[in-house]
Amino acid sequence: MIVVGDGDQAAAVEQLRSELEERGWFDDEQKQRPPAFPERVGVVTSLRGDARYDIQNAIHRQDPTVNILVKDATVQGSEAPTSIANGIHHLDRSEDVDAIIVGRGGGSDSNLQAFNTERVAEAIFTANTPVVTAIGHTDDRLIADQVADVATITPTAAGEYIVNSRQEFLASEIEPLEQQLEAAYETFQQEHEHEQELAEAVDEAAVPEGLPPVYYKAAIAVLLLLLLAITGLWLGVI
C-alpha cells in the first residue's frame, strides 16, 4: 500500500526533520535566551490575522513601553515560506530589534506547513536575534518550533513570555535582594554595637576599682601642683 497526498507530505517533513537534527539545528547549545526587558520586539505575521493583536496586547499588558514592529507576511500557501523567511531576515538585519516573534493563529496541518519548511527553519537558525515561535494550538511540534530559541503554544503566550512583567521581576528578584541587604545591614549594625560594648568594657577594666576615673585625674593634677610647689621651695632654699 502506498500512501499519497498528506502521507507523502508527512514523510517529507519527517525526512527534513531528521536532516536538520543531524545538522545540529535543534541543539540547545545553538539557542539564545531573549532579553528579559526588550525595548523593541519584531513580529512576523499577517497584518490581517488576530495573532498580531494577541501578541501586541499580551506584550503591552506586561510593559506598555515596548516598541512593537510588525512585518507583514503571508503565513499559509505556497508563498508563505519565502514571505516568512524574508520577514525574519528583514527584522534581524535592518530593524535593530531585541527579539523576534514568528507565528500565526491556529489552523489545519496543511495551513501550517510553511513552518515545516527548510526555508523558514534556516531563517530562524541563522538569525542573530533570538526568535520565539508562536503558532497557535498545534498538537504536533513543528520544525520551526524545534529550531527556534523558544517555542510557545499561542501568540498570546509568546507575548507574555517575551516581556517579563516588571512587577513580577521586582517581586521575584529585587525584593529578595532588598531583604538580604536589610538583613546584612542589621547584622553589621549589631556587630558594630557589640564592638563598641567590648571597647567600653576594656576601658573600664583598665581602671582600678574605686573612685570614677575623673577623680583619679583630679588627684594626679593636685599631686603635680604639689610637686611643682615643693620643687620651687627647694630651689628657693638652695
N, CA, C and O of each residue as an XYZ file, in Angstrom:
952
protein
N       0.852     -1.191      0.000
C       0.000      0.000      0.000
C       0.889      1.243      0.000
O       1.810      1.335      0.811
N       0.636      2.183     -0.876
C       1.384      3.431     -0.985
C       0.463      4.570     -0.582
O      -0.612      4.738     -1.158
N       0.883      5.358      0.413
C       0.083      6.493      0.884
C       0.483      7.730      0.099
O       1.666      8.055      0.004
N      -0.482      8.405     -0.452
C      -0.209      9.614     -1.235
C      -0.870     10.800     -0.556
O      -1.631     10.632      0.396
N      -0.575     12.022     -1.054
C      -1.185     13.233     -0.501
C      -0.570     13.593      0.825
O       0.633     13.839      0.919
N      -1.408     13.625      1.864
C      -0.933     14.002      3.197
C       0.162     13.071      3.693
O       1.060     13.492      4.423
N       0.089     11.807      3.298
C       1.119     10.867      3.724
C       2.466     11.202      3.152
O       3.472     11.122      3.857
N       2.516     11.580      1.879
C       3.775     11.992      1.269
C       4.320     13.246      1.932
O       5.523     13.375      2.160
N       3.429     14.153      2.231
C       3.856     15.405      2.871
C       4.421     15.141      4.258
O       5.441     15.719      4.634
N       3.772     14.280      5.016
C       4.249     13.947      6.358
C       5.604     13.263      6.284
O       6.482     13.527      7.106
N       5.780     12.382      5.300
C       7.057     11.700      5.146
C       8.172     12.688      4.814
O       9.286     12.571      5.324
N       7.865     13.664      3.954
C       8.857     14.674      3.588
C       9.239     15.518      4.798
O      10.405     15.877      4.964
N       8.265     15.835      5.640
C       8.545     16.623      6.848
C       9.445     15.840      7.792
O      10.390     16.398      8.348
N       9.168     14.568      7.978
C       9.986     13.749      8.875
C      11.404     13.588      8.340
O      12.366     13.561      9.107
N      11.524     13.480      7.023
C      12.866     13.377      6.442
C      13.651     14.667      6.675
O      14.830     14.627      7.026
N      12.989     15.813      6.478
C      13.643     17.105      6.718
C      13.994     17.253      8.201
O      15.059     17.765      8.546
N      13.107     16.809      9.056
C      13.360     16.896     10.499
C      14.621     16.109     10.867
O      15.451     16.578     11.646
N      14.752     14.919     10.301
C      15.928     14.089     10.582
C      17.207     14.750     10.070
O      18.238     14.717     10.742
N      17.141     15.349      8.883
C      18.312     16.011      8.313
C      18.743     17.202      9.169
O      19.932     17.384      9.432
N      17.782     18.006      9.599
C      18.115     19.189     10.401
C      18.629     18.785     11.783
O      19.486     19.458     12.357
N      18.104     17.692     12.304
C      18.600     17.207     13.593
C      20.046     16.763     13.476
O      20.851     17.007     14.375
N      20.382     16.105     12.360
C      21.762     15.690     12.137
C      22.686     16.894     11.984
O      23.856     16.823     12.362
N      22.191     17.976     11.446
C      23.000     19.197     11.291
C      23.200     19.922     12.627
O      24.047     20.809     12.733
N      22.427     19.545     13.633
C      22.547     20.205     14.932
C      21.683     21.434     15.086
O      21.897     22.229     16.001
N      20.710     21.605     14.208
C      19.873     22.800     14.261
C      18.907     22.793     15.446
O      18.357     23.836     15.799
N      18.699     21.647     16.053
C      17.784     21.569     17.189
C      18.528     21.597     18.527
O      17.896     21.596     19.584
N      19.838     21.622     18.490
C      20.626     21.504     19.715
C      20.409     22.700     20.639
O      20.303     23.839     20.185
N      20.346     22.425     21.930
C      20.167     23.505     22.914
C      21.351     24.472     22.906
O      21.189     25.654     23.210
N      22.540     23.973     22.561
C      23.728     24.829     22.546
C      23.619     25.948     21.510
O      24.315     26.959     21.607
N      22.756     25.768     20.532
C      22.595     26.760     19.472
C      21.586     27.839     19.830
O      21.451     28.823     19.101
N      20.880     27.673     20.929
C      19.757     28.562     21.235
C      20.199     29.749     22.089
O      21.115     29.650     22.906
N      19.519     30.873     21.872
C      19.788     32.104     22.604
C      18.592     32.410     23.513
O      17.448     32.102     23.180
N      18.876     33.009     24.643
C      17.801     33.428     25.539
C      17.444     34.888     25.250
O      18.316     35.755     25.304
N      16.183     35.168     24.946
C      15.788     36.564     24.698
C      16.013     37.423     25.940
O      15.953     36.916     27.061
N      16.270     38.715     25.752
C      16.459     39.597     26.920
C      15.182     39.705     27.734
O      14.078     39.632     27.195
N      15.345     39.879     29.035
C      14.185     39.931     29.926
C      13.325     41.155     29.673
O      12.100     41.086     29.773
N      13.954     42.275     29.345
C      13.215     43.522     29.154
C      13.590     44.152     27.815
O      14.335     45.132     27.782
N      13.083     43.602     26.710
C      13.399     44.165     25.392
C      12.752     45.534     25.221
O      11.667     45.800     25.738
N      13.437     46.383     24.492
C      12.880     47.699     24.192
C      12.102     47.696     22.881
O      11.171     48.479     22.694
N      12.504     46.792     21.968
C      11.849     46.728     20.667
C      11.704     45.267     20.253
O      12.685     44.524     20.213
N      10.471     44.862     19.946
C      10.188     43.484     19.561
C       9.665     43.468     18.138
O       8.745     44.215     17.802
N      10.247     42.620     17.297
C       9.760     42.434     15.944
C       8.797     41.266     15.877
O       8.978     40.265     16.570
N       7.781     41.390     15.049
C       6.769     40.340     14.900
C       6.596     40.048     13.420
O       6.339     40.958     12.631
N       6.734     38.784     13.037
C       6.493     38.353     11.663
C       5.186     37.578     11.646
O       5.119     36.455     12.146
N       4.152     38.171     11.073
C       2.844     37.532     10.983
C       1.992     38.325      9.996
O       2.431     39.340      9.457
N       0.810     37.865      9.773
C      -0.093     38.568      8.864
C      -0.730     39.755      9.564
O      -1.201     39.647     10.696
N      -0.739     40.878      8.881
C      -1.385     42.065      9.449
C      -2.895     41.883      9.553
O      -3.563     42.595     10.303
N      -3.424     40.931      8.801
C      -4.871     40.715      8.783
C      -5.327     39.660      9.784
O      -6.527     39.427      9.933
N      -4.395     39.027     10.463
C      -4.761     37.973     11.406
C      -4.882     38.472     12.834
O      -4.394     39.550     13.174
N      -5.539     37.674     13.665
C      -5.708     38.031     15.079
C      -4.416     37.875     15.867
O      -4.256     38.490     16.922
N      -3.492     37.057     15.364
C      -2.254     36.806     16.104
C      -1.510     38.100     16.384
O      -0.915     38.264     17.449
N      -1.544     39.012     15.432
C      -0.848     40.301     15.607
C      -1.353     41.012     16.852
O      -0.555     41.498     17.653
N      -2.655     41.076     17.021
C      -3.233     41.799     18.155
C      -3.065     41.020     19.453
O      -2.893     41.611     20.519
N      -3.117     39.684     19.360
C      -2.896     38.885     20.569
C      -1.497     39.119     21.119
O      -1.313     39.268     22.327
N      -0.519     39.151     20.232
C       0.871     39.387     20.659
C       1.020     40.794     21.224
O       1.603     40.988     22.291
N       0.492     41.759     20.504
C       0.620     43.159     20.930
C      -0.032     43.385     22.285
O       0.558     44.020     23.159
N      -1.253     42.868     22.470
C      -1.955     43.070     23.738
C      -1.234     42.372     24.890
O      -1.153     42.916     25.992
N      -0.714     41.176     24.640
C      -0.006     40.449     25.696
C       1.262     41.184     26.115
O       1.579     41.243     27.303
N       1.984     41.738     25.158
C       3.217     42.473     25.471
C       2.900     43.737     26.245
O       3.528     44.018     27.266
N       1.935     44.498     25.770
C       1.658     45.800     26.397
C       0.948     45.663     27.741
O       0.958     46.600     28.538
N       0.335     44.514     28.004
C      -0.173     44.285     29.366
C       0.981     44.160     30.349
O       0.884     44.589     31.498
N       2.075     43.566     29.882
C       3.247     43.406     30.735
C       4.064     44.688     30.817
O       4.514     45.081     31.893
N       4.250     45.333     29.676
C       5.086     46.536     29.636
C       4.640     47.423     28.478
O       4.990     47.150     27.330
N       3.876     48.479     28.753
C       3.354     49.344     27.692
C       4.435     50.130     26.950
O       4.160     50.703     25.896
N       5.636     50.165     27.471
C       6.686     50.981     26.841
C       7.401     50.254     25.696
O       8.184     50.869     24.972
N       7.143     48.963     25.528
C       7.843     48.202     24.482
C       7.363     48.634     23.105
O       6.162     48.739     22.856
N       8.302     48.880     22.228
C       8.000     49.233     20.848
C       7.845     47.948     20.033
O       8.726     47.088     20.055
N       6.726     47.817     19.314
C       6.446     46.609     18.535
C       6.452     46.956     17.053
O       5.756     47.870     16.612
N       7.251     46.210     16.290
C       7.348     46.418     14.845
C       6.850     45.153     14.158
O       7.458     44.090     14.284
N       5.741     45.270     13.431
C       5.145     44.118     12.767
C       5.561     44.105     11.301
O       5.391     45.091     10.584
N       6.105     42.979     10.871
C       6.464     42.773      9.472
C       5.409     41.860      8.858
O       5.307     40.687      9.217
N       4.631     42.403      7.935
C       3.550     41.637      7.317
C       4.112     40.463      6.529
O       5.091     40.604      5.795
N       3.480     39.300      6.689
C       3.929     38.099      5.976
C       2.730     37.232      5.634
O       1.736     37.200      6.359
N       2.844     36.544      4.536
C       1.877     35.512      4.186
C       2.197     34.279      5.016
O       3.333     33.805      4.996
N       1.225     33.753      5.742
C       1.515     32.676      6.696
C       0.947     31.332      6.263
O       1.055     30.360      7.011
N       0.359     31.247      5.106
C      -0.051     29.951      4.580
C      -0.087     30.012      3.056
O      -0.247     31.078      2.462
N       0.065     28.849      2.444
C       0.104     28.791      0.997
C       1.524     28.644      0.483
O       2.483     28.615      1.254
N       1.639     28.553     -0.820
C       2.939     28.287     -1.448
C       3.930     29.423     -1.270
O       5.139     29.190     -1.285
N       3.449     30.641     -1.103
C       4.348     31.793     -0.952
C       4.750     32.036      0.497
O       5.626     32.858      0.769
N       4.131     31.343      1.408
C       4.344     31.612      2.828
C       5.783     31.383      3.284
O       6.317     32.236      3.992
N       6.446     30.273      2.918
C       7.813     30.079      3.416
C       8.756     31.215      3.057
O       9.525     31.679      3.900
N       8.699     31.666      1.805
C       9.571     32.775      1.392
C       9.191     34.056      2.109
O      10.067     34.809      2.536
N       7.893     34.316      2.248
C       7.432     35.534      2.906
C       7.845     35.569      4.370
O       8.309     36.598      4.861
N       7.679     34.456      5.067
C       8.055     34.396      6.492
C       9.562     34.541      6.655
O      10.038     35.280      7.517
N      10.315     33.818      5.805
C      11.776     33.888      5.890
C      12.279     35.299      5.619
O      13.171     35.789      6.312
N      11.711     35.949      4.617
C      12.118     37.324      4.303
C      11.805     38.271      5.460
O      12.583     39.181      5.747
N      10.675     38.058      6.117
C      10.332     38.891      7.273
C      11.325     38.735      8.408
O      11.709     39.714      9.047
N      11.740     37.501      8.658
C      12.739     37.255      9.709
C      14.064     37.913      9.346
O      14.678     38.581     10.178
N      14.506     37.724      8.100
C      15.773     38.326      7.669
C      15.727     39.842      7.791
O      16.688     40.462      8.246
N      14.618     40.435      7.389
C      14.500     41.901      7.418
C      14.611     42.432      8.851
O      15.371     43.363      9.118
N      13.858     41.839      9.757
C      13.897     42.313     11.148
C      15.255     42.053     11.779
O      15.744     42.867     12.562
N      15.861     40.935     11.446
C      17.141     40.565     12.034
C      18.257     41.489     11.568
O      19.147     41.823     12.350
N      18.225     41.902     10.316
C      19.342     42.645      9.741
C      19.124     44.149      9.684
O      20.092     44.905      9.596
N      17.875     44.598      9.734
C      17.621     46.005      9.408
C      16.978     46.828     10.511
O      17.085     48.054     10.490
N      16.317     46.204     11.464
C      15.445     46.980     12.348
C      15.924     47.071     13.794
O      15.234     47.667     14.620
N      17.065     46.509     14.126
C      17.643     46.655     15.460
C      16.647     46.265     16.562
O      16.440     47.007     17.522
N      16.035     45.080     16.400
C      15.091     44.602     17.414
C      15.826     43.691     18.393
O      16.867     43.117     18.072
N      15.261     43.573     19.595
C      15.876     42.749     20.645
C      15.428     41.298     20.575
O      16.127     40.407     21.057
N      14.273     41.056     19.979
C      13.749     39.700     19.845
C      12.719     39.695     18.720
O      12.117     40.720     18.400
N      12.533     38.519     18.131
C      11.584     38.374     17.025
C      10.588     37.279     17.374
O      10.972     36.185     17.787
N       9.302     37.583     17.205
C       8.237     36.590     17.355
C       7.737     36.240     15.962
O       7.421     37.126     15.168
N       7.667     34.951     15.670
C       7.185     34.472     14.372
C       5.994     33.571     14.617
O       6.086     32.615     15.387
N       4.861     33.866     13.962
C       3.738     32.973     14.210
C       2.457     33.362     13.511
O       2.412     34.238     12.647
N       1.427     32.669     13.927
C       0.082     32.857     13.404
C      -0.882     32.172     14.354
O      -0.465     31.515     15.307
N      -2.167     32.327     14.094
C      -3.161     31.609     14.875
C      -3.221     30.159     14.459
O      -2.451     29.713     13.608
N      -4.134     29.429     15.058
C      -4.253     28.014     14.752
C      -4.720     27.764     13.329
O      -5.135     28.685     12.625
N      -4.650     26.524     12.923
C      -5.080     26.149     11.583
C      -4.894     24.667     11.368
O      -4.389     23.953     12.235
N      -5.308     24.214     10.203
C      -5.142     22.805      9.869
C      -3.677     22.504      9.594
O      -2.862     23.415      9.445
N      -3.353     21.223      9.529
C      -1.972     20.832      9.266
C      -1.468     21.421      7.955
O      -0.328     21.879      7.873
N      -2.304     21.410      6.943
C      -1.891     21.941      5.640
C      -1.662     23.446      5.708
O      -0.791     23.969      5.012
N      -2.429     24.145      6.534
C      -2.257     25.598      6.658
C      -0.984     25.968      7.408
O      -0.488     27.089      7.289
N      -0.464     25.031      8.173
C       0.722     25.310      8.988
C       2.016     24.798      8.359
O       3.081     24.896      8.967
N       1.931     24.258      7.157
C       3.099     23.612      6.562
C       4.251     24.574      6.257
O       5.391     24.133      6.113
N       3.980     25.865      6.158
C       5.076     26.815      5.939
C       6.092     26.749      7.073
O       7.274     27.023      6.865
N       5.635     26.385      8.275
C       6.508     26.313      9.441
C       7.201     24.959      9.550
O       7.897     24.682     10.526
N       7.001     24.120      8.535
C       7.700     22.844      8.452
C       8.648     22.818      7.257
O       8.990     21.747      6.755
N       9.069     23.989      6.803
C       9.922     24.059      5.617
C      11.352     24.438      5.993
O      11.598     25.080      7.014
N      12.279     24.024      5.144
C      13.687     24.339      5.391
C      13.963     25.828      5.267
O      14.824     26.359      5.968
N      13.251     26.498      4.393
C      13.489     27.932      4.211
C      13.217     28.706      5.501
O      14.017     29.552      5.898
N      12.106     28.421      6.144
C      11.776     29.101      7.406
C      12.728     28.648      8.509
O      13.183     29.463      9.312
N      13.029     27.360      8.550
C      13.943     26.860      9.572
C      15.311     27.518      9.451
O      15.921     27.874     10.459
N      15.797     27.682      8.220
C      17.107     28.299      8.015
C      17.101     29.763      8.441
O      18.067     30.238      9.039
N      16.022     30.479      8.140
C      15.930     31.891      8.546
C      15.974     32.021     10.058
O      16.608     32.934     10.586
N      15.304     31.113     10.757
C      15.313     31.148     12.223
C      16.695     30.786     12.757
O      17.211     31.448     13.658
N      17.286     29.743     12.205
C      18.564     29.245     12.711
C      19.690     30.250     12.498
O      20.559     30.399     13.356
N      19.681     30.938     11.363
C      20.775     31.857     11.045
C      20.581     33.250     11.619
O      21.485     34.080     11.516
N      19.428     33.533     12.221
C      19.177     34.868     12.775
C      20.073     35.118     13.981
O      20.223     34.258     14.849
N      20.661     36.299     14.023
C      21.452     36.703     15.193
C      20.561     37.129     16.351
O      20.991     37.141     17.505
N      19.327     37.474     16.039
C      18.359     37.896     17.049
C      17.605     36.681     17.577
O      17.227     35.817     16.785
N      17.372     36.579     18.888
C      16.582     35.466     19.414
C      15.198     35.413     18.770
O      14.540     36.441     18.610
N      14.766     34.213     18.403
C      13.487     34.021     17.724
C      12.573     33.151     18.584
O      12.964     32.088     19.064
N      11.339     33.637     18.763
C      10.317     32.904     19.509
C       9.194     32.562     18.540
O       8.678     33.445     17.855
N       8.810     31.290     18.474
C       7.696     30.893     17.617
C       6.397     30.953     18.403
O       6.361     30.689     19.605
N       5.319     31.313     17.684
C       4.005     31.473     18.312
C       2.945     30.969     17.346
O       2.207     31.753     16.748
N       2.880     29.663     17.202
C       1.969     29.044     16.237
C       0.866     28.371     17.021
O       1.111     27.403     17.742
N      -0.339     28.875     16.886
C      -1.400     28.552     17.827
C      -1.915     27.138     17.812
O      -2.272     26.593     16.767
N      -1.947     26.553     18.997
C      -2.693     25.324     19.277
C      -2.362     24.184     18.317
O      -3.257     23.608     17.699
N      -1.099     23.865     18.195
C      -0.708     22.734     17.353
C      -0.466     21.511     18.230
O       0.190     21.594     19.268
N      -1.003     20.383     17.798
C      -0.800     19.140     18.553
C       0.611     18.599     18.333
O       1.266     18.158     19.277
N       1.072     18.637     17.089
C       2.406     18.144     16.750
C       3.370     19.315     16.689
O       3.034     20.394     16.200
N       4.556     19.085     17.187
C       5.542     20.154     17.177
C       6.079     20.359     15.765
O       6.454     19.404     15.086
N       6.110     21.597     15.342
C       6.567     21.932     14.005
C       8.087     22.079     13.992
O       8.717     22.274     15.032
N       8.658     21.982     12.801
C      10.104     22.130     12.672
C      10.545     23.520     13.119
O      11.585     23.662     13.762
N       9.775     24.529     12.789
C      10.114     25.890     13.212
C      10.221     25.984     14.726
O      11.088     26.686     15.247
N       9.341     25.280     15.437
C       9.393     25.284     16.901
C      10.687     24.657     17.412
O      11.268     25.129     18.389
N      11.130     23.606     16.754
C      12.331     22.909     17.204
C      13.604     23.710     16.938
O      14.572     23.610     17.692
N      13.603     24.496     15.878
C      14.772     25.313     15.558
C      14.796     26.592     16.379
O      15.868     27.105     16.700
N      13.616     27.113     16.722
C      13.519     28.407     17.401
C      14.232     28.382     18.749
O      14.410     27.325     19.354
N      14.631     29.550     19.204
C      15.253     29.666     20.523
C      14.253     29.345     21.627
O      14.608     28.747     22.642
N      12.995     29.747     21.422
C      11.913     29.446     22.362
C      10.659     29.144     21.547
O      10.375     29.841     20.573
N       9.916     28.127     21.929
C       8.658     27.794     21.268
C       7.512     27.958     22.263
O       7.568     27.431     23.374
N       6.473     28.690     21.860
C       5.296     28.864     22.703
C       4.079     28.323     21.959
O       4.124     28.142     20.742
N       2.997     28.067     22.682
C       1.860     27.371     22.077
C       0.850     28.318     21.435
O       0.037     27.881     20.621
N       0.883     29.596     21.780
C      -0.057     30.565     21.199
C       0.633     31.913     21.048
O       1.643     32.165     21.705
N       0.104     32.786     20.190
C       0.640     34.151     20.102
C       0.577     34.886     21.429
O       1.502     35.625     21.768
N      -0.488     34.701     22.181
C      -0.596     35.355     23.489
C       0.514     34.882     24.423
O       1.131     35.688     25.119
N       0.765     33.580     24.435
C       1.831     33.039     25.280
C       3.184     33.590     24.873
O       4.040     33.825     25.725
N       3.386     33.797     23.581
C       4.657     34.367     23.116
C       4.834     35.786     23.625
O       5.915     36.152     24.088
N       3.780     36.587     23.543
C       3.859     37.957     24.044
C       4.122     38.013     25.531
O       4.883     38.857     26.003
N       3.487     37.109     26.278
C       3.696     37.079     27.722
C       5.101     36.618     28.067
O       5.690     37.081     29.043
N       5.637     35.707     27.265
C       6.989     35.211     27.542
C       8.050     36.249     27.208
O       8.994     36.446     27.974
N       7.898     36.907     26.079
C       8.974     37.751     25.568
C       9.203     38.976     26.437
O      10.309     39.515     26.465
N       8.176     39.421     27.145
C       8.327     40.594     28.014
C       7.915     40.202     29.421
O       6.726     40.069     29.707
N       8.874     40.019     30.286
C       8.575     39.708     31.677
C       7.890     40.892     32.342
O       8.215     42.046     32.065
N       6.945     40.599     33.215
C       6.297     41.652     33.985
C       7.306     42.311     34.918
O       7.988     41.630     35.684
N       7.398     43.624     34.852
C       8.329     44.331     35.728
C       7.930     44.150     37.198
O       8.790     44.065     38.075
N       6.634     44.094     37.454
C       6.196     43.888     38.837
C       6.605     42.511     39.328
O       7.058     42.363     40.463
N       6.447     41.486     38.466
C       6.864     40.145     38.851
C       8.372     40.079     39.043
O       8.862     39.398     39.944
N       9.106     40.792     38.188
C      10.553     40.818     38.327
C      10.954     41.469     39.643
O      11.836     40.972     40.345
N      10.305     42.583     39.978
C      10.612     43.251     41.238
C      10.283     42.338     42.412
O      11.024     42.282     43.394
N       9.164     41.625     42.304
C       8.755     40.750     43.402
C       9.683     39.553     43.551
O       9.985     39.127     44.665
N      10.134     39.014     42.426
C      10.922     37.784     42.480
C      12.417     38.018     42.601
O      13.132     37.154     43.108
N      12.906     39.165     42.147
C      14.343     39.405     42.130
C      14.769     40.552     43.052
O      15.646     40.374     43.896
N      14.155     41.721     42.893
C      14.604     42.915     43.616
C      14.232     42.853     45.092
O      15.063     43.152     45.949
N      13.003     42.472     45.399
C      12.570     42.458     46.792
C      13.400     41.500     47.656
O      13.788     41.873     48.763
N      13.686     40.272     47.184
C      14.576     39.422     47.991
C      15.958     40.027     48.198
O      16.540     39.898     49.275
N      16.485     40.687     47.169
C      17.781     41.350     47.326
C      17.697     42.475     48.348
O      18.617     42.681     49.140
N      16.590     43.195     48.322
C      16.402     44.278     49.296
C      16.338     43.720     50.715
O      16.907     44.295     51.643
N      15.642     42.600     50.874
C      15.561     41.967     52.194
C      16.931     41.485     52.660
O      17.280     41.626     53.832
N      17.706     40.915     51.734
C      19.056     40.470     52.081
C      19.931     41.650     52.488
O      20.717     41.549     53.430
N      19.794     42.770     51.775
C      20.580     43.953     52.108
C      20.212     44.487     53.485
O      21.083     44.855     54.273
N      18.902     44.525     53.768
C      18.466     44.990     55.083
C      18.980     44.066     56.187
O      19.404     44.529     57.246
N      18.940     42.755     55.931
C      19.433     41.804     56.933
C      20.935     41.971     57.140
O      21.423     41.897     58.268
N      21.672     42.197     56.040
C      23.117     42.391     56.155
C      23.438     43.667     56.935
O      24.360     43.687     57.751
N      22.668     44.735     56.676
C      22.897     45.993     57.398
C      22.595     45.829     58.881
O      23.324     46.339     59.732
N      21.517     45.113     59.183
C      21.165     44.889     60.589
C      22.257     44.083     61.292
O      22.605     44.366     62.439
N      22.792     43.083     60.601
C      23.882     42.286     61.168
C      25.113     43.150     61.407
O      25.755     43.059     62.453
N      25.435     43.997     60.420
C      26.579     44.894     60.568
C      26.379     45.836     61.758
O      27.299     46.066     62.544
N      25.177     46.370     61.874
C      24.891     47.302     62.970
C      25.039     46.598     64.320
O      25.592     47.166     65.262
N      24.549     45.371     64.412
C      24.656     44.627     65.672
C      26.121     44.350     66.016
O      26.528     44.478     67.171
N      26.908     43.969     65.009
C      28.329     43.712     65.251
C      29.054     44.988     65.674
O      29.933     44.951     66.535
N      28.682     46.119     65.067
C      29.303     47.391     65.434
C      28.973     47.752     66.883
O      29.847     48.193     67.630
N      27.723     47.566     67.274
C      27.338     47.849     68.652
C      28.066     46.916     69.614
O      28.474     47.324     70.701
N      28.223     45.652     69.199
C      28.933     44.694     70.047
C      30.391     45.103     70.228
O      30.932     45.008     71.329
N      31.025     45.557     69.149
C      32.417     46.016     69.241
C      32.526     47.222     70.171
O      33.472     47.319     70.953
N      31.574     48.131     70.091
C      31.603     49.290     70.992
C      31.475     48.854     72.450
O      32.155     49.384     73.329
N      30.603     47.890     72.693
C      30.439     47.398     74.067
C      31.726     46.757     74.574
O      32.110     46.949     75.728
N      32.400     45.985     73.693
C      33.662     45.371     74.086
C      34.720     46.426     74.391
O      35.469     46.304     75.360
N      34.776     47.476     73.547
C      35.761     48.540     73.765
C      35.516     49.247     75.090
O      36.456     49.550     75.825
N      34.244     49.508     75.390
C      33.917     50.164     76.661
C      34.270     49.252     77.832
O      34.752     49.723     78.862
N      34.032     47.954     77.682
C      34.359     47.013     78.759
C      35.858     46.972     79.005
O      36.291     46.891     80.154
N      36.664     47.028     77.936
C      38.117     47.040     78.076
C      38.577     48.292     78.798
O      39.436     48.223     79.677
N      38.010     49.441     78.434
C      38.385     50.700     79.088
C      38.053     50.658     80.573
O      38.834     51.121     81.405
N      36.901     50.107     80.897
C      36.503     50.054     82.298
C      37.406     49.081     83.073
O      37.733     49.313     84.237
N      37.796     48.005     82.411
C      38.652     47.026     83.091
C      40.037     47.577     83.366
O      40.695     47.112     84.296
N      40.509     48.552     82.593
C      41.850     49.115     82.780
C      41.912     50.069     83.962
O      43.005     50.401     84.422
N      40.772     50.517     84.463
C      40.742     51.465     85.587
C      40.591     50.694     86.894
O      39.719     49.830     86.982
N      41.413     50.974     87.925
C      41.282     50.280     89.219
C      39.917     50.519     89.824
O      39.278     51.547     89.599
N      39.487     49.526     90.607
C      38.201     49.679     91.269
C      38.283     50.783     92.306
O      39.338     50.982     92.909
N      37.228     51.482     92.519
C      37.201     52.564     93.500
C      36.519     53.765     92.903
O      35.423     53.667     92.352
N      37.197     54.939     93.021
C      36.605     56.159     92.533
C      36.515     56.170     91.007
O      37.290     55.481     90.344
N      35.599     56.926     90.448
C      35.487     57.055     88.991
C      36.753     57.673     88.414
O      37.482     58.337     89.151
N      37.042     57.491     87.162
C      38.269     57.984     86.522
C      38.478     59.479     86.681
O      39.624     59.922     86.760
N      37.405     60.282     86.730
C      37.579     61.736     86.816
C      38.258     62.142     88.125
O      39.010     63.117     88.156
N      37.997     61.395     89.212
C      38.631     61.724     90.482
C      40.109     61.395     90.460
O      40.916     62.114     91.050
N      40.467     60.325     89.791
C      41.882     59.983     89.678
C      42.628     61.053     88.889
O      43.755     61.411     89.232
N      42.008     61.553     87.848
C      42.650     62.604     87.074
C      42.838     63.876     87.909
O      43.868     64.542     87.805
N      41.850     64.207     88.729
C      41.963     65.386     89.588
C      43.050     65.202     90.633
O      43.792     66.132     90.951
N      43.132     63.986     91.160
C      44.159     63.707     92.173
C      45.545     63.816     91.574
O      46.458     64.336     92.215
N      45.715     63.335     90.360
C      47.018     63.432     89.697
C      47.389     64.890     89.469
O      48.550     65.268     89.626
N      46.417     65.707     89.103
C      46.690     67.130     88.873
C      47.125     67.810     90.161
O      48.044     68.628     90.159
N      46.468     67.473     91.250
C      46.835     68.068     92.536
C      48.245     67.654     92.932
O      49.019     68.485     93.406
N      48.588     66.394     92.746
C      49.918     65.913     93.068
C      50.978     66.621     92.245
O      52.053     66.944     92.749
N      50.672     66.862     90.975
C      51.625     67.589     90.138
C      51.845     69.004     90.647
O      52.971     69.501     90.667
N      50.771     69.640     91.052
C      50.898     71.002     91.587
C      51.734     71.006     92.867
O      52.583     71.876     93.057
N      51.490     70.033     93.739
C      52.263     69.948     94.972
C      53.738     69.702     94.665
O      54.622     70.265     95.311
N      53.992     68.840     93.656
C      55.358     68.554     93.279
C      56.057     69.805     92.768
O      57.218     70.052     93.093
N      55.348     70.589     91.970
C      55.921     71.836     91.481
C      56.192     72.812     92.632
O      57.219     73.490     92.653
N      55.269     72.871     93.578
C      55.452     73.774     94.716
C      56.661     73.365     95.544
O      57.467     74.209     95.935
N      56.787     72.063     95.811
C      57.929     71.573     96.592
C      59.223     71.846     95.854
O      60.217     72.256     96.453
N      59.207     71.614     94.543
C      60.418     71.864     93.758
C      60.791     73.332     93.811
O      61.973     73.671     93.884
N      59.788     74.217     93.774
C      60.093     75.654     93.846
C      60.663     76.061     95.162
O      61.606     76.849     95.228
N      60.087     75.520     96.233
C      60.618     75.827     97.553
C      62.033     75.312     97.696
O      62.895     75.988     98.259
N      62.269     74.133     97.193
C      63.592     73.543     97.303
C      64.606     74.354     96.543
O      65.720     74.558     97.025
N      64.250     74.818     95.371
C      65.153     75.664     94.593
C      65.397     77.002     95.289
O      66.485     77.575     95.234
N      64.316     77.483     95.956
C      64.475     78.783     96.662
C      65.420     78.655     97.838
O      66.185     79.575     98.130
N      65.372     77.515     98.516
C      66.273     77.300     99.621
C      67.706     77.252     99.151
O      68.599     77.832     99.770
N      67.922     76.548     98.038
C      69.272     76.444     97.512
C      69.736     77.814     97.016
O      70.859     77.946     96.529
